[in-house]
Amino acid sequence: MFRIEVENIKCLGCANSIREALMRINKVDTVDVNIEKGFVIITGDANRDSIITRLTQLGYPEKGNNSLSCKAKSYMSCALGKL
């Protein structure tokens, strides 16, 4: 189990996008997203670097690594997660 503090989590749509994407990664057992505090807890034997890479691709980079591009991606992921 590990915890990653991430940027750009705004709502349940963001949390859904994160959860769905990370659950597709091999060896991820559970994903819990804390919207208020901005972190994700992952259980399983997945590679931490692959989790961080996927989060960044979605627009939710590890805390301290935000960019305009990531912010824009997070809005798209958020909108898709609401559908």
C-alpha positions, 0 to 999 in steps of 0.5 A: 500500500502506498499514498500519493499526494496529487494535484488538481483533484476537484470533485467526484468526477476527478475521483472516478476518472482516477479510480477507473484508470488506476484499477486497469493497471496490473497488480492494483487491488484497490484505489481510494481517492481523498478529494478534500485532502488531495491524495490517492491510496493504492493497495496491491503490488503495482509499480509506484512509477507506473501509477505516477505516470498514469496519474500525470497522463490523466492530469493529476501529477504528484504534488509539486509537479503541476503544469498548465498542461496537467491542469487542462488534462485534469479538466477533461478527465474530470468531465469524462468521470462525470459521465 
